[in-house]
Amino acid sequence: MEDQHAETTCIRGSYNEQRTSAVNVPIYLSSTFHQESFDDFGPFDYSRSGNPTRNALEQKAAELESGSKALAFSSGMAAISSAFMLLSAGDHVIVTEDVYGGTYRFVTEILPKFQISHSFVDLTDLDAVEAAVRPNTKVIYLETPSNPCLKVTDIRAVVRIARQNDCLTFLDNTFLTPLYQQPLALGVDVVIHSATKFLSGHSDIIAGLLVTKDMELGERLAFIQNTFGAILGAQDSYLLLQGIKTLGARLRQSTETAEKIALFLQEHPLVEDVFYPGLPTHNGHDIHTGQASGNGAVLSFSLPSRAHSKVFVEQLCIPIFAVSLGAVESILSYPAAMSHAAMPEAERKKRGITDGLLRLSVGLEHVEDLIGDLQQALRAAERVTEKVEN
C-alpha cells in the first residue's frame, strides 16, 4: 500500500516474516551465517556487515524518512561521527551554533586531528551562513529545532545555499522524528537520529540512525559503518522496532501536553523565557510551521539563576532529573551540567545556555499532574527571590 500515513508505517512496514508469519521480527542472535554455496554467498555473512533484525529496522527507518538507505548504529554519536567520516583532510564544515554538546565535542576535539576545520554559525541568519561558506566547505550541519534553545532553521533555504556551493547537508531530526518533519523531502542529504530518544521512547536502549535518499551516498556511509563497526545489535534493533510501533500515539499525547505546559510557563512571573516552536511568539514559529507538521514534546525555559533552578529541580516530584529525552516519562535536564557540559562556559553563554536554563522532555503523565507539579516547584523557587530581596 502506497502513501499510507507515517503512524501506519510505524506499525506495518514492508518487512514480513515469511517462515512463520510472526507479527514481530525475530531476534537473530547470530554473529555468523552458513553459506549454502561455495560460489554464491547469501545476503548475510557476518552480523557487523548485516543482520536480519537490524535489516528490518533499517528498512523501517528508510520508509519513515522516505529514504532509500538507512543504517542503524550503536548510538546517536556513532551515527553522527560516522557521517562526518565522509570528510577528508582539508575540508571545512559549518555547524549550527546551538548544537548538542556531544556533537560540539566531536567537531572541536576530534575533527581537527584529521585537519578538518569548522565554523559555528547561527543558521537562522542566512546571510551569516552564506558568509561562512569557504571554497573547501563540504558539509552544513543543522539541528532544527535545536538543542537546547529550540532555534528553528529554514531547511529549504540552507539546502539551497549548500547546493549552490556543492555542499552536503546533515540534519539531526531527533526532536521532531519523521512523523513531524521530513528533511529528505526538503532536500537534506543525510538525516540523523539519536534513536535512543523518541523513536525508542522507553529509556531502555542506546541507538542511532542515518538515512539518505541517494543510494550511492548511503552505500558510502554503509562502507564507513562496516569499517568502523559501530553497529546496533540484534536485541536493541528489536527493542527499537517495538518502540517505533507506538511512536504516533506517544508523540501525539506528549506534544499536546507540551503545548499546554509551554503556555503555562509563558504566563508564570518567575519564568524569564520559554523556548518552544509551537508558541506564536517564538522567533522561528512561522518557518517551523512551514516545514514541520507538529511542534514536538521538548521545550526549554529560563529561571533567573542557578539557585532558582536548583530549588525548582529538587522540589519537583514527577519528572525524572536526568540526561536524555523522548521517553514515556517526563525528563527534566540542566543543559549547563548535562547535555552541554562538554561546551566551555563562555561558549554556552554565547549560545544562550544560561545557568538558569532547564530543558523539559514531556512524557505521558497526565497534563494536570505535570502542571500541578511545576506550579508547586515554581512556588518553592520563588522563595529564592524573596530571600534575596529581604
Sequence and secondary structure as in RCSB ss.txt:
>XXXX:A:sequence
MEDQHAETTCIRGSYNEQRTSAVNVPIYLSSTFHQESFDDFGPFDYSRSGNPTRNALEQKAAELESGSKALAFSS
GMAAISSAFMLLSAGDHVIVTEDVYGGTYRFVTEILPKFQISHSFVDLTDLDAVEAAVRPNTKVIYLETPSNPCL
KVTDIRAVVRIARQNDCLTFLDNTFLTPLYQQPLALGVDVVIHSATKFLSGHSDIIAGLLVTKDMELGERLAFIQ
NTFGAILGAQDSYLLLQGIKTLGARLRQSTETAEKIALFLQEHPLVEDVFYPGLPTHNGHDIHTGQASGNGAVLS
FSLPSRAHSKVFVEQLCIPIFAVSLGAVESILSYPAAMSHAAMPEAERKKRGITDGLLRLSVGLEHVEDLIGDLQ
QALRAAERVTEKVEN
>XXXX:A:secstr
  S  HHHHHHS S   TTT  SS      SB   S SSS  S SBTTT  HHHHHHHHHHHHHTT SEEEEESS
HHHHHHHHHTT  TT EEEEESS  HHHHHIIIIIGGGGT EEEEE TT HHHHHHH  TTEEEEEEESS TTT 
    HHHHHHHHHHTT EEEEE TTTHHHH  GGGGT SEEEEETTTTTT SS    EEEEESSHHHHHHHHHHH
HHH  B  HHHHHHHHHHHHTHHHHHHHHHHHHHHHHHHHHH TT  EEE TTSTTSTTHHHHHHH S   SEEE
EE SSHHHHHHHHHH  SSEE S   SSS EEE TTTTTTTTS HHHHHHTT  TTEEEEE  SS HHHHHHHHH
HHHHHHHHHHHHHH 
